[in-house]
Amino acid sequence: MFKLTSLNLNGIRSASTKGVEAWVEATAPDCICVQEIKAQAADMAGRFEVLSGLRGHFHYAEKKGYSGVGVYSRREPSDVVIGFGSHEFDAEGRYVEARFDTPARKLSVISAYFPSGSSGELRQTAKFRFLAEMHAHLMRMKGEREFILCGDINIAHQEIDLKNWRSNQKNSGFTPEERAWMTKLLHKTDVTGGLVDVYRLLQPDTTDACYTWWSNRGQAYANNVGWRLDYHLATPATAALARTESIYKDVKFSDHAPITIGYDMKL
């Protein structure tokens, strides 16, 4: 079983003080995709390049204390791709792809951090530009290799994916345009879709149990007023190997919870 975790850390140094390393040690994933490390190479050196025996590969944002993603793996990748070729967004540290290719198979594990548009119209417009570029990139990849994209997508796809869906229909993360983007990406027969939301493949109907993010305002976490923003998105043949899922909520390492999927395969 290949055990793959995704977690938005909201700062790797902050998450470390809250026990994330001990949790990784105890749960022993084969690979963990992290987002919002909020650190530069100098901050990581000698401290966070390895996490509980898993070696990391990172895409740092040019802006200090911002964004940044990583893939930690027990097995060394055959290749690592930093960025997805975006002139605008690769400077923000949003994409790292670890390839585990063999003569019989091409397989990538991707850690991605999609922009939030919640700060205002300019960032929401930028988010739409990112989604357009990312869709084209994923469609190209789908024709070339198997992959699992893990990350904070910053979109709740369906009404069952957030607590207060009625009052959030005009808010970033649940706008009709963002939801339509996700619907298109996951369309089973359209050539411009074809990816699989792995959690929903295993758990098609969960509501309160599916949330992975809670606002720090009010008592959102205590009252489980959450959103499902963190995903495993996979090519169909790889998604079909998913067997187990879990969202860990016992200890809060950040404002996101880690989501782990077990796949019936080996790297």
Short mmCIF file of the C-alpha atoms (twelve columns), coordinates in Angstrom:
data_MODEL
# 
_entry.id   MODEL 
# 
loop_
_atom_site.group_PDB 
_atom_site.id 
_atom_site.type_symbol 
_atom_site.label_atom_id 
_atom_site.label_alt_id 
_atom_site.label_comp_id 
_atom_site.label_asym_id 
_atom_site.label_seq_id 
_atom_site.Cartn_x 
_atom_site.Cartn_y 
_atom_site.Cartn_z 
_atom_site.pdbx_PDB_model_num 
ATOM 1   C CA . MET A 1   0.000   0.000  0.000   1 
ATOM 2   C CA . PHE A 2   1.303   3.433  -0.991  1 
ATOM 3   C CA . LYS A 3   0.343   5.900  1.737   1 
ATOM 4   C CA . LEU A 4   0.146   9.496  0.512   1 
ATOM 5   C CA . THR A 5   -0.659  12.516 2.692   1 
ATOM 6   C CA . SER A 6   -1.423  16.126 1.786   1 
ATOM 7   C CA . LEU A 7   -1.191  18.926 4.348   1 
ATOM 8   C CA . ASN A 8   -1.212  22.708 4.172   1 
ATOM 9   C CA . LEU A 9   1.190   23.555 7.003   1 
ATOM 10  C CA . ASN A 10  0.447   27.295 7.237   1 
ATOM 11  C CA . GLY A 11  4.138   27.684 7.999   1 
ATOM 12  C CA . ILE A 12  6.479   24.734 8.486   1 
ATOM 13  C CA . ARG A 13  8.140   26.300 11.513  1 
ATOM 14  C CA . SER A 14  4.764   26.920 13.139  1 
ATOM 15  C CA . ALA A 15  3.524   23.382 12.383  1 
ATOM 16  C CA . SER A 16  6.743   21.973 13.830  1 
ATOM 17  C CA . THR A 17  6.085   23.630 17.174  1 
ATOM 18  C CA . LYS A 18  2.637   21.968 17.166  1 
ATOM 19  C CA . GLY A 19  3.963   18.431 16.737  1 
ATOM 20  C CA . VAL A 20  3.687   17.711 13.020  1 
ATOM 21  C CA . GLU A 21  7.011   15.870 12.893  1 
ATOM 22  C CA . ALA A 22  5.995   13.428 15.629  1 
ATOM 23  C CA . TRP A 23  2.711   12.826 13.791  1 
ATOM 24  C CA . VAL A 24  4.503   12.069 10.521  1 
ATOM 25  C CA . GLU A 25  6.821   9.726  12.399  1 
ATOM 26  C CA . ALA A 26  3.864   7.904  13.966  1 
ATOM 27  C CA . THR A 27  1.724   7.640  10.826  1 
ATOM 28  C CA . ALA A 28  4.661   6.824  8.518   1 
ATOM 29  C CA . PRO A 29  3.386   7.913  5.103   1 
ATOM 30  C CA . ASP A 30  5.465   6.921  2.092   1 
ATOM 31  C CA . CYS A 31  5.100   10.429 0.765   1 
ATOM 32  C CA . ILE A 32  3.740   13.712 2.119   1 
ATOM 33  C CA . CYS A 33  2.872   16.742 -0.004  1 
ATOM 34  C CA . VAL A 34  3.016   20.003 1.925   1 
ATOM 35  C CA . GLN A 35  1.834   23.499 1.056   1 
ATOM 36  C CA . GLU A 36  2.403   26.955 2.508   1 
ATOM 37  C CA . ILE A 37  5.780   26.130 3.987   1 
ATOM 38  C CA . LYS A 38  6.343   29.907 4.225   1 
ATOM 39  C CA . ALA A 39  10.104  29.484 4.229   1 
ATOM 40  C CA . GLN A 40  13.138  29.909 1.984   1 
ATOM 41  C CA . ALA A 41  15.986  27.499 1.301   1 
ATOM 42  C CA . ALA A 42  18.110  29.091 4.042   1 
ATOM 43  C CA . ASP A 43  15.328  28.572 6.589   1 
ATOM 44  C CA . MET A 44  15.008  24.900 5.641   1 
ATOM 45  C CA . ALA A 45  18.742  24.114 5.590   1 
ATOM 46  C CA . GLY A 46  19.824  21.717 8.301   1 
ATOM 47  C CA . ARG A 47  16.335  21.591 9.773   1 
ATOM 48  C CA . PHE A 48  13.515  20.695 7.395   1 
ATOM 49  C CA . GLU A 49  15.094  19.110 4.303   1 
ATOM 50  C CA . VAL A 50  14.232  15.744 5.880   1 
ATOM 51  C CA . LEU A 51  11.001  15.125 7.787   1 
ATOM 52  C CA . SER A 52  10.881  11.938 9.858   1 
ATOM 53  C CA . GLY A 53  13.109  10.090 7.411   1 
ATOM 54  C CA . LEU A 54  11.435  11.464 4.267   1 
ATOM 55  C CA . ARG A 55  13.612  13.638 2.030   1 
ATOM 56  C CA . GLY A 56  12.007  16.778 0.656   1 
ATOM 57  C CA . HIS A 57  12.050  18.609 -2.663  1 
ATOM 58  C CA . PHE A 58  10.711  22.149 -2.688  1 
ATOM 59  C CA . HIS A 59  9.447   25.067 -4.741  1 
ATOM 60  C CA . TYR A 60  10.018  28.297 -2.838  1 
ATOM 61  C CA . ALA A 61  8.243   31.588 -3.443  1 
ATOM 62  C CA . GLU A 62  10.411  34.556 -4.326  1 
ATOM 63  C CA . LYS A 63  8.558   36.552 -1.680  1 
ATOM 64  C CA . LYS A 64  9.768   35.718 1.821   1 
ATOM 65  C CA . GLY A 65  7.316   34.125 4.263   1 
ATOM 66  C CA . TYR A 66  4.868   33.321 1.477   1 
ATOM 67  C CA . SER A 67  3.467   30.188 -0.136  1 
ATOM 68  C CA . GLY A 68  5.989   27.449 -1.008  1 
ATOM 69  C CA . VAL A 69  5.342   23.744 -1.535  1 
ATOM 70  C CA . GLY A 70  7.200   20.480 -1.067  1 
ATOM 71  C CA . VAL A 71  7.098   16.743 -1.645  1 
ATOM 72  C CA . TYR A 72  8.703   14.561 1.029   1 
ATOM 73  C CA . SER A 73  9.311   10.977 -0.035  1 
ATOM 74  C CA . ARG A 74  10.763  7.816  1.438   1 
ATOM 75  C CA . ARG A 75  11.977  6.853  -2.025  1 
ATOM 76  C CA . GLU A 76  14.124  9.200  -4.094  1 
ATOM 77  C CA . PRO A 77  12.311  10.420 -7.231  1 
ATOM 78  C CA . SER A 78  13.681  9.677  -10.677 1 
ATOM 79  C CA . ASP A 79  13.234  13.384 -11.458 1 
ATOM 80  C CA . VAL A 80  11.873  16.557 -9.872  1 
ATOM 81  C CA . VAL A 81  10.087  19.354 -11.753 1 
ATOM 82  C CA . ILE A 82  9.922   22.781 -10.115 1 
ATOM 83  C CA . GLY A 83  7.052   24.961 -11.336 1 
ATOM 84  C CA . PHE A 84  4.562   24.236 -14.112 1 
ATOM 85  C CA . GLY A 85  5.870   26.668 -16.706 1 
ATOM 86  C CA . SER A 86  3.768   29.671 -15.715 1 
ATOM 87  C CA . HIS A 87  5.396   33.035 -16.373 1 
ATOM 88  C CA . GLU A 88  3.120   34.647 -13.777 1 
ATOM 89  C CA . PHE A 89  2.710   32.054 -11.038 1 
ATOM 90  C CA . ASP A 90  5.946   30.072 -10.830 1 
ATOM 91  C CA . ALA A 91  7.490   32.965 -8.887  1 
ATOM 92  C CA . GLU A 92  4.908   32.292 -6.153  1 
ATOM 93  C CA . GLY A 93  6.153   28.781 -5.296  1 
ATOM 94  C CA . ARG A 94  2.996   26.814 -6.051  1 
ATOM 95  C CA . TYR A 95  4.038   23.576 -7.822  1 
ATOM 96  C CA . VAL A 96  6.561   20.801 -7.324  1 
ATOM 97  C CA . GLU A 97  6.343   17.458 -9.124  1 
ATOM 98  C CA . ALA A 98  8.237   14.333 -8.041  1 
ATOM 99  C CA . ARG A 99  8.457   11.690 -10.763 1 
ATOM 100 C CA . PHE A 100 8.765   8.020  -9.936  1 
ATOM 101 C CA . ASP A 101 9.240   6.591  -13.398 1 
ATOM 102 C CA . THR A 102 10.142  2.993  -14.214 1 
ATOM 103 C CA . PRO A 103 10.526  1.231  -17.597 1 
ATOM 104 C CA . ALA A 104 6.912   0.067  -17.222 1 
ATOM 105 C CA . ARG A 105 5.276   3.225  -15.846 1 
ATOM 106 C CA . LYS A 106 5.360   7.015  -15.719 1 
ATOM 107 C CA . LEU A 107 4.003   8.329  -12.405 1 
ATOM 108 C CA . SER A 108 4.133   11.768 -10.808 1 
ATOM 109 C CA . VAL A 109 3.214   12.953 -7.317  1 
ATOM 110 C CA . ILE A 110 2.510   16.693 -7.326  1 
ATOM 111 C CA . SER A 111 2.189   19.134 -4.453  1 
ATOM 112 C CA . ALA A 112 0.269   22.244 -5.489  1 
ATOM 113 C CA . TYR A 113 -1.048  25.318 -3.730  1 
ATOM 114 C CA . PHE A 114 -3.786  27.123 -5.642  1 
ATOM 115 C CA . PRO A 115 -4.229  30.856 -5.007  1 
ATOM 116 C CA . SER A 116 -6.887  32.240 -2.737  1 
ATOM 117 C CA . GLY A 117 -9.003  35.080 -4.043  1 
ATOM 118 C CA . SER A 118 -10.423 36.057 -0.684  1 
ATOM 119 C CA . SER A 119 -8.328  39.215 -0.292  1 
ATOM 120 C CA . GLY A 120 -10.116 41.016 -3.105  1 
ATOM 121 C CA . GLU A 121 -11.037 41.287 -6.767  1 
ATOM 122 C CA . LEU A 122 -7.460  41.529 -8.051  1 
ATOM 123 C CA . ARG A 123 -6.450  38.233 -6.460  1 
ATOM 124 C CA . GLN A 124 -9.690  36.561 -7.508  1 
ATOM 125 C CA . THR A 125 -8.979  37.574 -11.103 1 
ATOM 126 C CA . ALA A 126 -5.445  36.219 -10.722 1 
ATOM 127 C CA . LYS A 127 -6.911  32.990 -9.367  1 
ATOM 128 C CA . PHE A 128 -8.993  32.582 -12.517 1 
ATOM 129 C CA . ARG A 129 -5.849  33.085 -14.627 1 
ATOM 130 C CA . PHE A 130 -4.094  30.422 -12.559 1 
ATOM 131 C CA . LEU A 131 -6.992  27.983 -12.985 1 
ATOM 132 C CA . ALA A 132 -6.923  28.423 -16.758 1 
ATOM 133 C CA . GLU A 133 -3.182  27.781 -16.920 1 
ATOM 134 C CA . MET A 134 -3.351  24.851 -14.522 1 
ATOM 135 C CA . HIS A 135 -6.189  23.197 -16.439 1 
ATOM 136 C CA . ALA A 136 -4.201  23.305 -19.673 1 
ATOM 137 C CA . HIS A 137 -1.137  21.922 -17.875 1 
ATOM 138 C CA . LEU A 138 -3.040  19.034 -16.307 1 
ATOM 139 C CA . MET A 139 -4.668  18.105 -19.605 1 
ATOM 140 C CA . ARG A 140 -1.227  17.934 -21.254 1 
ATOM 141 C CA . MET A 141 0.088   15.793 -18.407 1 
ATOM 142 C CA . LYS A 142 -2.911  13.471 -18.547 1 
ATOM 143 C CA . GLY A 143 -1.919  12.516 -22.071 1 
ATOM 144 C CA . GLU A 144 1.637   11.712 -21.049 1 
ATOM 145 C CA . ARG A 145 1.662   10.102 -17.598 1 
ATOM 146 C CA . GLU A 146 -0.223  8.931  -14.532 1 
ATOM 147 C CA . PHE A 147 -0.274  11.401 -11.660 1 
ATOM 148 C CA . ILE A 148 -1.736  12.330 -8.301  1 
ATOM 149 C CA . LEU A 149 -1.997  16.037 -7.560  1 
ATOM 150 C CA . CYS A 150 -2.247  16.722 -3.839  1 
ATOM 151 C CA . GLY A 151 -2.872  20.105 -2.439  1 
ATOM 152 C CA . ASP A 152 -4.847  23.016 -1.160  1 
ATOM 153 C CA . ILE A 153 -7.039  23.739 -4.181  1 
ATOM 154 C CA . ASN A 154 -8.904  26.564 -2.406  1 
ATOM 155 C CA . ILE A 155 -12.202 25.458 -3.974  1 
ATOM 156 C CA . ALA A 156 -15.101 23.656 -2.323  1 
ATOM 157 C CA . HIS A 157 -16.682 21.844 -5.243  1 
ATOM 158 C CA . GLN A 158 -20.187 20.924 -4.081  1 
ATOM 159 C CA . GLU A 159 -22.703 22.037 -1.482  1 
ATOM 160 C CA . ILE A 160 -21.747 19.037 0.673   1 
ATOM 161 C CA . ASP A 161 -18.157 20.323 0.766   1 
ATOM 162 C CA . LEU A 162 -18.736 23.208 3.158   1 
ATOM 163 C CA . LYS A 163 -20.961 23.894 6.126   1 
ATOM 164 C CA . ASN A 164 -22.517 27.230 5.175   1 
ATOM 165 C CA . TRP A 165 -22.868 26.858 1.428   1 
ATOM 166 C CA . ARG A 166 -25.898 29.122 1.077   1 
ATOM 167 C CA . SER A 167 -24.154 32.190 2.477   1 
ATOM 168 C CA . ASN A 168 -20.873 31.548 0.606   1 
ATOM 169 C CA . GLN A 169 -22.085 31.389 -3.000  1 
ATOM 170 C CA . LYS A 170 -20.521 34.774 -3.831  1 
ATOM 171 C CA . ASN A 171 -17.350 34.197 -1.831  1 
ATOM 172 C CA . SER A 172 -13.995 33.096 -3.202  1 
ATOM 173 C CA . GLY A 173 -13.656 29.333 -3.053  1 
ATOM 174 C CA . PHE A 174 -17.319 28.666 -3.791  1 
ATOM 175 C CA . THR A 175 -18.172 30.942 -6.687  1 
ATOM 176 C CA . PRO A 176 -20.083 29.406 -9.616  1 
ATOM 177 C CA . GLU A 177 -17.045 29.940 -11.869 1 
ATOM 178 C CA . GLU A 178 -14.654 28.079 -9.557  1 
ATOM 179 C CA . ARG A 179 -17.082 25.226 -9.054  1 
ATOM 180 C CA . ALA A 180 -17.630 24.995 -12.821 1 
ATOM 181 C CA . TRP A 181 -13.847 24.776 -13.302 1 
ATOM 182 C CA . MET A 182 -13.746 21.803 -10.942 1 
ATOM 183 C CA . THR A 183 -16.768 20.167 -12.596 1 
ATOM 184 C CA . LYS A 184 -15.077 20.473 -15.972 1 
ATOM 185 C CA . LEU A 185 -11.823 19.021 -14.623 1 
ATOM 186 C CA . LEU A 186 -13.650 16.009 -13.173 1 
ATOM 187 C CA . HIS A 187 -15.993 15.357 -16.123 1 
ATOM 188 C CA . LYS A 188 -15.871 11.630 -16.845 1 
ATOM 189 C CA . THR A 189 -16.335 11.704 -20.620 1 
ATOM 190 C CA . ASP A 190 -15.318 15.185 -21.792 1 
ATOM 191 C CA . VAL A 191 -11.819 15.307 -23.298 1 
ATOM 192 C CA . THR A 192 -11.207 18.526 -21.323 1 
ATOM 193 C CA . GLY A 193 -11.781 16.636 -18.054 1 
ATOM 194 C CA . GLY A 194 -11.172 13.108 -16.926 1 
ATOM 195 C CA . LEU A 195 -9.501  13.541 -13.557 1 
ATOM 196 C CA . VAL A 196 -10.852 11.962 -10.369 1 
ATOM 197 C CA . ASP A 197 -11.521 13.494 -6.943  1 
ATOM 198 C CA . VAL A 198 -10.155 10.527 -5.015  1 
ATOM 199 C CA . TYR A 199 -11.739 11.332 -1.653  1 
ATOM 200 C CA . ARG A 200 -15.186 11.558 -3.269  1 
ATOM 201 C CA . LEU A 201 -14.545 8.290  -5.107  1 
ATOM 202 C CA . LEU A 202 -14.213 6.624  -1.698  1 
ATOM 203 C CA . GLN A 203 -16.630 8.828  0.240   1 
ATOM 204 C CA . PRO A 204 -19.255 10.198 -2.190  1 
ATOM 205 C CA . ASP A 205 -21.734 11.464 0.395   1 
ATOM 206 C CA . THR A 206 -19.926 12.672 3.539   1 
ATOM 207 C CA . THR A 207 -20.612 16.198 4.728   1 
ATOM 208 C CA . ASP A 208 -19.363 17.219 8.192   1 
ATOM 209 C CA . ALA A 209 -16.646 14.549 8.122   1 
ATOM 210 C CA . CYS A 210 -15.094 15.801 4.869   1 
ATOM 211 C CA . TYR A 211 -13.875 19.253 5.947   1 
ATOM 212 C CA . THR A 212 -10.141 19.980 5.872   1 
ATOM 213 C CA . TRP A 213 -10.042 23.736 6.631   1 
ATOM 214 C CA . TRP A 214 -11.608 25.965 9.272   1 
ATOM 215 C CA . SER A 215 -11.472 29.724 9.609   1 
ATOM 216 C CA . ASN A 216 -9.576  31.032 12.606  1 
ATOM 217 C CA . ARG A 217 -12.474 33.405 13.288  1 
ATOM 218 C CA . GLY A 218 -15.058 32.646 15.936  1 
ATOM 219 C CA . GLN A 219 -15.485 29.022 16.949  1 
ATOM 220 C CA . ALA A 220 -15.318 27.565 13.437  1 
ATOM 221 C CA . TYR A 221 -13.092 24.621 14.376  1 
ATOM 222 C CA . ALA A 222 -14.888 23.862 17.644  1 
ATOM 223 C CA . ASN A 223 -18.240 23.905 15.835  1 
ATOM 224 C CA . ASN A 224 -16.890 22.146 12.714  1 
ATOM 225 C CA . VAL A 225 -17.918 25.009 10.443  1 
ATOM 226 C CA . GLY A 226 -15.479 23.930 7.756   1 
ATOM 227 C CA . TRP A 227 -14.673 23.626 4.078   1 
ATOM 228 C CA . ARG A 228 -13.171 20.797 2.012   1 
ATOM 229 C CA . LEU A 229 -10.303 22.567 0.273   1 
ATOM 230 C CA . ASP A 230 -7.611  19.858 0.245   1 
ATOM 231 C CA . TYR A 231 -7.702  17.200 -2.456  1 
ATOM 232 C CA . HIS A 232 -6.095  14.240 -4.143  1 
ATOM 233 C CA . LEU A 233 -6.826  14.645 -7.878  1 
ATOM 234 C CA . ALA A 234 -5.658  11.668 -9.929  1 
ATOM 235 C CA . THR A 235 -5.710  10.150 -13.371 1 
ATOM 236 C CA . PRO A 236 -8.408  7.439  -13.552 1 
ATOM 237 C CA . ALA A 237 -6.199  4.337  -13.542 1 
ATOM 238 C CA . THR A 238 -4.318  5.546  -10.470 1 
ATOM 239 C CA . ALA A 239 -7.468  6.759  -8.705  1 
ATOM 240 C CA . ALA A 240 -8.942  3.263  -9.156  1 
ATOM 241 C CA . LEU A 241 -6.176  1.955  -6.882  1 
ATOM 242 C CA . ALA A 242 -7.354  4.071  -3.903  1 
ATOM 243 C CA . ARG A 243 -8.467  1.899  -0.997  1 
ATOM 244 C CA . THR A 244 -8.467  3.947  2.229   1 
ATOM 245 C CA . GLU A 245 -8.937  7.570  3.248   1 
ATOM 246 C CA . SER A 246 -8.578  9.505  6.470   1 
ATOM 247 C CA . ILE A 247 -8.683  13.122 7.565   1 
ATOM 248 C CA . TYR A 248 -6.788  13.599 10.823  1 
ATOM 249 C CA . LYS A 249 -8.380  16.057 13.237  1 
ATOM 250 C CA . ASP A 250 -7.197  14.979 16.694  1 
ATOM 251 C CA . VAL A 251 -4.330  17.474 16.776  1 
ATOM 252 C CA . LYS A 252 -4.394  20.807 14.939  1 
ATOM 253 C CA . PHE A 253 -1.042  21.481 13.239  1 
ATOM 254 C CA . SER A 254 -2.420  24.385 11.176  1 
ATOM 255 C CA . ASP A 255 -5.782  25.711 9.999   1 
ATOM 256 C CA . HIS A 256 -5.889  22.689 7.651   1 
ATOM 257 C CA . ALA A 257 -6.127  18.983 8.467   1 
ATOM 258 C CA . PRO A 258 -3.976  16.356 6.738   1 
ATOM 259 C CA . ILE A 259 -5.765  14.058 4.296   1 
ATOM 260 C CA . THR A 260 -4.237  10.622 3.648   1 
ATOM 261 C CA . ILE A 261 -5.163  8.156  0.902   1 
ATOM 262 C CA . GLY A 262 -3.862  4.586  0.665   1 
ATOM 263 C CA . TYR A 263 -3.279  3.340  -2.903  1 
ATOM 264 C CA . ASP A 264 -2.872  -0.313 -3.813  1 
ATOM 265 C CA . MET A 265 0.496   0.180  -5.528  1 
ATOM 266 C CA . LYS A 266 4.185   0.768  -4.881  1 
ATOM 267 C CA . LEU A 267 6.414   3.575  -6.051  1 
# 
